[in-house]
Amino acid sequence: MGGHDERTVRMTPRLWAACALGVLVVALIAYAAVVIPWHRPPAPRPDQLEALRALPGDQVQRARAFHADLRPGSYGALAVGLIGALVLGLTPLGARLVSLAGRPFGDHWIAQAVLGGLAVVLVVEVLTLPFAAWRHTVVVRYGISTQTWGPWAVDLAKSYAVGAVIGGLALLGFYTVTRLAPRWWWALGAAGAAALVVLLSFVLPVLVEPIFNKFTPMAQGPLRTELMSLAARDGVPVRDVLVADASRRTRAVNAYVSGFGPTRRIVVYDTMLTEATPAEVVSVTAHELGHAKRGDVVIGTIIGALGAAAAVIALYLLGSLGWLLRLAGTGSMGEPRTIALLLALVTLAGLAGGPVQALVSRRIEARADAHALELTGDAATFEAMQRRLGSVNLSDPDPPTWEYVMAASHPSTVERMAAARAYARGER
């Protein structure tokens, strides 16, 4: 027999993780390529400009002034939050803060994971709190918010509390896994992160919405009957039509479809019932039914789950960068003292991925707009509703290109008006 050397490549956890990350990234890109309606480009620019000229000049001027007044606070909060996260995460300050939070409890890892995580996030929230207050003064001055400082502070505290509970449980689960499987925590953590995204997508709306709003069944009448009939005609069964008491905090108008299966319901802001015509309420609801019919929440959940799993594995692989851990004053990505570093990395990833997320959202929203037009066949009311939304909510009808690309989650008002006019001309 001819002799030859047989070499066996040993798959280490790190190599397995790199392969898993590659598979997840490919799966994420392939899935997004198939399910996102990339073929829906914005309406032609000349049509948008024509729609813009049709809007009252004072309305456009007021909306643009509103957003100009918001920008210093919005981008100031973004900058200060980013700097705060980087200072805590890329210096030993964050690790020391986590250690300090756990010290009264004997430096127990659970105290470090939960209390340390809350402390790190709280520092960033406190840094950006003045900008949140600034925003509140602006929206009150322009008549969008109906809240005084007391109710505003209560809602802010509720939001922080919900985030604290979810974040604390997530950190506790994450660091439990890193302790139980120090070499393979990336696999369990990736599965856990994906499961958490799915759980929050399906359960969070049902549990959290009542914390911020009261919901009452819409009174029996022609509008409720028409909305239920619209959903039935669209093949999207809903359990009920509810009215949210949004007017206690805002004048903005909105409607949405929430829940899944037996919990699905149409929710209409009470402000919409006073500001919009019944036909316009039907038009907005048709848009929201489009999301439900296309399974847009499921699509977003799957993309989010794949992204979360990939992020956990990426964090594991970043743990091999000794210089990064030394900057953070820690020794391993799997110990609670790295919480601030995790926050810094997640913040950077969110900032980098923001334009892509916004683009995906705009394409999905454009598809829901097309669905509303097809379902109702009423382009005139759809355009009137876009005017209404822009006027009451003070949306910038034609935002600057850089801001649109960075953060716009919906097509602009003039895009949506132009799309309605194209539909009326028979263009599909």
C-alpha positions in Angstrom: 0.0 0.0 0.0 1.3 3.4 -0.9 1.7 5.5 2.2 0.5 9.1 2.4 -0.1 11.6 5.2 -3.6 12.1 6.2 -4.3 15.4 7.9 -7.4 16.1 9.8 -8.6 19.7 10.2 -10.0 20.1 13.7 -13.0 22.4 13.8 -12.6 24.6 16.8 -15.5 26.5 18.3 -14.2 29.7 16.7 -14.1 28.1 13.2 -17.6 26.7 13.7 -18.7 30.2 14.7 -17.1 31.8 11.6 -18.9 29.2 9.4 -22.2 29.8 11.2 -21.9 33.5 10.8 -21.2 33.2 7.1 -24.3 30.9 6.7 -26.5 33.4 8.6 -25.3 36.4 6.6 -25.9 34.6 3.3 -29.4 33.5 4.5 -30.2 37.0 5.6 -29.2 38.5 2.3 -31.0 35.8 0.3 -34.2 36.1 2.3 -34.2 39.9 2.1 -33.6 39.7 -1.7 -36.7 37.5 -2.1 -39.2 39.1 0.3 -38.5 42.8 0.1 -40.2 44.6 -2.8 -37.0 46.1 -4.2 -38.8 46.7 -7.5 -40.8 49.5 -6.1 -38.7 52.6 -6.7 -40.0 56.1 -5.6 -42.3 57.9 -7.9 -40.6 60.0 -10.7 -39.2 63.2 -9.4 -41.3 65.5 -11.7 -44.5 63.9 -10.3 -43.3 64.5 -6.8 -42.6 68.2 -7.6 -46.0 68.6 -9.1 -47.5 67.1 -5.9 -45.5 69.4 -3.8 -46.8 72.4 -5.7 -50.3 71.3 -5.0 -49.8 71.6 -1.2 -50.6 74.9 0.5 -47.5 76.9 0.9 -48.1 77.8 4.5 -48.5 74.1 5.4 -45.2 73.2 3.7 -43.4 76.1 5.4 -44.8 75.2 8.8 -43.8 71.6 8.5 -40.3 72.5 7.4 -39.9 75.0 10.3 -41.0 72.3 12.7 -38.4 69.8 11.5 -35.7 72.5 11.4 -36.5 73.2 15.1 -36.4 69.4 15.9 -33.0 68.7 14.3 -30.7 70.2 16.8 -32.2 68.1 19.6 -32.6 65.0 17.5 -29.0 65.0 16.2 -27.6 66.3 19.4 -29.1 63.3 21.2 -27.7 61.0 18.6 -24.2 62.5 18.9 -24.2 62.6 22.7 -25.6 59.1 23.0 -23.0 57.7 20.6 -20.2 59.5 22.4 -21.4 58.3 25.8 -21.7 54.7 24.6 -18.2 54.8 23.0 -16.6 56.4 26.1 -18.2 53.8 28.4 -17.5 50.9 26.0 -14.0 51.7 24.8 -12.5 52.7 28.1 -12.4 51.0 31.5 -15.1 53.3 32.7 -18.0 51.0 31.7 -16.4 48.0 33.3 -15.8 49.9 36.5 -19.4 51.0 36.5 -20.6 47.4 36.2 -18.3 46.3 39.0 -19.5 49.1 41.2 -23.2 48.1 40.6 -22.4 44.5 41.6 -20.2 45.4 44.7 -23.1 45.6 47.2 -24.0 42.1 46.3 -20.5 40.6 46.7 -19.6 41.2 43.0 -22.1 38.4 42.1 -22.3 38.0 38.3 -26.1 38.2 38.3 -25.9 41.6 40.0 -23.3 42.7 37.6 -25.3 41.5 34.6 -28.6 43.0 35.6 -27.8 46.0 37.7 -24.6 46.8 35.8 -26.5 46.7 32.5 -29.1 49.0 33.9 -26.5 51.4 35.2 -24.7 51.6 31.9 -27.9 52.3 29.9 -29.1 54.7 32.6 -26.0 56.9 32.2 -26.6 57.2 28.4 -30.3 57.9 29.0 -29.5 60.6 31.5 -27.0 62.2 29.0 -29.7 62.4 26.3 -32.6 63.3 28.6 -32.1 67.1 28.1 -32.6 66.5 24.3 -35.8 64.6 25.0 -37.0 67.5 27.0 -36.0 69.8 24.2 -38.0 67.8 21.7 -41.1 67.9 24.0 -41.0 71.7 24.2 -40.9 71.8 20.4 -43.8 69.4 19.8 -45.8 71.3 22.4 -45.0 74.6 20.9 -46.2 73.4 17.4 -49.4 71.9 18.9 -48.5 68.2 18.2 -48.2 67.1 21.8 -51.1 67.7 24.3 -49.1 66.6 27.3 -47.9 68.7 30.2 -44.6 67.9 31.8 -46.1 65.5 34.4 -47.8 63.0 32.0 -44.8 63.3 29.7 -42.5 62.3 32.5 -44.8 59.4 33.4 -44.8 58.0 29.9 -41.0 58.4 29.7 -40.6 56.5 33.0 -42.9 53.8 31.6 -40.8 53.5 28.5 -37.6 53.2 30.6 -39.2 50.6 32.8 -40.3 48.4 29.9 -36.8 48.7 28.4 -35.2 47.9 31.8 -37.3 44.7 32.2 -36.6 43.4 28.7 -32.9 44.4 28.8 -32.4 42.9 32.3 -33.9 39.6 31.3 -31.9 39.5 28.0 -28.6 40.2 29.8 -29.4 37.7 32.5 -30.0 35.1 29.8 -27.0 36.0 27.8 -24.5 35.8 30.7 -26.1 32.7 32.1 -25.3 31.0 28.7 -21.7 32.4 28.7 -21.2 30.8 32.1 -22.7 27.5 31.3 -21.0 27.1 27.9 -17.9 29.2 27.9 -16.6 27.8 24.6 -19.9 27.4 22.8 -22.0 30.2 24.2 -22.2 31.8 20.8 -24.4 29.0 19.5 -26.8 29.0 22.4 -26.7 32.8 22.5 -27.5 33.1 18.8 -30.5 30.7 19.2 -31.7 32.6 22.3 -31.4 36.0 20.6 -33.4 34.8 17.6 -36.0 33.4 19.9 -36.2 36.6 21.9 -36.8 38.6 18.7 -39.7 36.3 17.7 -41.2 36.4 21.2 -41.1 40.2 21.4 -42.6 40.6 17.9 -45.6 38.5 18.8 -46.1 39.2 22.5 -44.8 42.7 23.1 -47.6 44.6 21.3 -50.3 42.8 23.2 -48.6 43.3 26.6 -47.0 46.7 26.2 -49.7 48.7 24.2 -52.1 48.8 27.2 -49.3 50.4 29.4 -49.4 53.5 27.2 -52.9 53.7 25.9 -56.4 52.7 26.8 -58.4 50.8 24.2 -62.2 50.8 23.9 -64.3 49.0 21.2 -65.4 51.3 18.5 -69.1 52.1 18.8 -71.4 50.2 16.5 -72.0 52.2 13.4 -71.3 52.6 9.7 -67.5 53.1 10.1 -67.0 50.1 12.3 -69.1 48.0 9.9 -67.1 49.2 6.9 -63.8 48.5 8.5 -64.8 45.0 9.5 -66.1 44.4 6.0 -62.9 45.8 4.4 -60.8 43.3 6.4 -63.1 40.5 5.5 -63.0 41.4 1.8 -59.2 41.6 2.0 -59.0 38.1 3.6 -57.5 39.4 6.8 -59.7 38.3 9.7 -59.8 40.7 12.7 -61.4 40.2 16.1 -62.4 43.8 16.7 -62.0 47.5 16.0 -60.6 49.4 18.9 -60.1 53.2 19.6 -56.9 54.3 21.3 -57.0 57.3 23.6 -54.1 58.9 21.8 -55.5 62.4 22.3 -54.3 62.4 25.9 -50.8 62.9 24.6 -50.9 64.0 20.9 -52.9 65.5 18.1 -51.2 63.2 15.6 -53.4 60.8 13.6 -52.8 57.2 13.0 -54.3 53.7 12.7 -52.7 50.3 12.6 -53.5 46.5 12.7 -52.0 44.8 15.8 -51.8 41.2 17.0 -51.9 37.9 15.3 -54.6 35.3 14.8 -57.2 35.6 17.5 -55.6 38.7 18.9 -55.6 40.7 15.7 -57.5 43.9 15.8 -57.8 47.2 14.0 -56.7 50.1 16.2 -57.7 53.7 15.3 -56.5 56.8 17.2 -59.3 58.8 18.6 -57.7 61.9 17.0 -58.2 60.3 13.6 -61.9 60.0 14.2 -62.1 63.8 14.9 -59.5 65.0 12.3 -60.2 62.7 9.3 -63.2 61.8 7.3 -64.6 58.2 7.5 -63.3 57.5 3.9 -59.8 58.6 5.0 -59.9 56.3 8.0 -60.9 53.5 5.6 -57.9 54.4 3.3 -55.4 54.3 6.2 -56.8 51.0 7.4 -56.5 49.5 4.0 -52.8 50.4 4.1 -52.4 48.7 7.4 -54.3 45.6 6.2 -51.7 45.4 3.5 -49.0 44.9 6.1 -51.1 42.1 7.7 -51.9 40.4 4.4 -48.3 40.4 3.2 -47.0 39.3 6.6 -44.7 42.2 6.9 -44.4 41.8 10.7 -43.4 38.2 10.1 -40.9 39.3 7.5 -39.4 41.8 9.8 -39.3 39.3 12.6 -37.4 36.7 10.5 -34.9 39.4 9.3 -34.5 40.6 12.9 -34.0 37.1 14.2 -31.4 36.3 11.6 -29.7 39.6 12.3 -29.7 39.1 16.1 -28.2 35.6 15.8 -25.5 36.9 13.5 -24.7 39.7 15.9 -24.2 37.4 18.8 -21.8 35.3 16.8 -20.0 38.4 15.6 -19.6 39.5 19.2 -18.1 36.1 20.0 -15.6 36.4 17.2 -14.7 40.0 18.3 -13.7 38.5 21.6 -10.5 37.3 19.9 -9.4 41.0 19.5 -7.3 41.4 22.6 -6.8 45.1 22.0 -10.5 45.7 22.0 -11.0 44.0 25.3 -8.0 45.8 26.8 -9.5 49.1 25.7 -12.7 48.1 27.6 -10.7 46.9 30.7 -12.1 43.4 30.4 -10.7 40.0 29.7 -13.5 38.2 27.9 -16.6 39.0 25.9 -18.5 36.5 28.0 -18.2 38.4 31.3 -20.7 41.0 32.5 -18.0 43.7 32.7 -18.2 43.9 28.9 -21.8 45.2 28.9 -20.6 48.7 28.1 -18.5 47.4 25.2 -21.5 45.5 23.9 -23.6 48.7 24.0 -21.0 50.6 22.1 -20.7 47.9 19.4 -24.5 47.7 19.1 -24.8 51.5 18.9 -22.2 51.6 16.1 -23.9 48.7 14.2 -27.3 50.4 14.5 -25.9 53.7 13.2 -24.2 51.9 10.2 -27.3 49.8 9.4 -29.8 52.6 9.8 -29.9 53.6 6.1 -30.4 50.0 5.0 -33.2 49.5 7.5 -34.8 52.8 6.4 -34.6 51.7 2.7 -36.2 48.3 3.5 -39.0 50.0 5.5 -39.7 52.5 2.7 -40.1 49.7 0.1 -42.4 47.7 2.4 -44.5 50.9 3.1 -44.7 51.6 -0.6 -46.1 48.1 -1.2 -48.7 48.7 1.5 -49.7 51.9 -0.2 -50.2 50.1 -3.4 -52.3 47.5 -1.6 -54.5 50.2 -0.2 -55.1 51.7 -3.6 -56.0 48.3 -5.1 -58.2 47.4 -2.2 -60.2 50.6 -2.1 -59.8 51.7 -5.7 -60.0 55.3 -4.4 -56.9 57.3 -5.4 -58.5 60.6 -4.6 -59.2 59.7 -0.9 -55.8 58.1 -0.6 -54.2 61.4 -1.7 -56.5 63.4 0.6 -55.4 61.2 3.5 -51.7 61.8 2.8 -52.4 65.5 2.8 -54.2 65.1 6.1 -51.4 63.1 7.6 -48.9 65.6 6.5 -50.9 68.6 7.7 -51.9 67.3 11.2 -48.6 65.4 11.9 -46.5 68.1 10.4 -44.5 65.7 8.2 -41.9 67.3 6.0 -43.6 66.7 2.6 -40.2 66.6 0.8 -37.4 66.1 3.3 -33.7 66.8 2.5 -32.1 63.9 0.6 -29.5 63.2 3.2 -32.1 62.9 6.0 -34.4 60.9 3.8 -31.7 58.3 3.0 -30.5 58.1 6.6 -33.7 57.8 8.5 -37.0 58.0 6.5 -39.0 54.9 7.3 -41.9 55.9 5.0 -42.1 57.4 1.5 -42.4 61.1 1.7 -45.8 62.8 1.4 -45.1 63.9 -2.2 -44.0 60.4 -3.2 -47.3 59.0 -1.8 -49.4 61.6 -3.5 -47.5 61.0 -6.8 -48.1 57.3 -6.5 -51.9 57.9 -6.0 -52.0 60.0 -9.1 -50.1 57.4 -11.1 -52.7 54.8 -10.0 -55.5 57.1 -11.0 -53.9 57.3 -14.5 -54.0 53.6 -14.7 -50.3 53.0 -14.0 -49.6 50.0 -11.9 
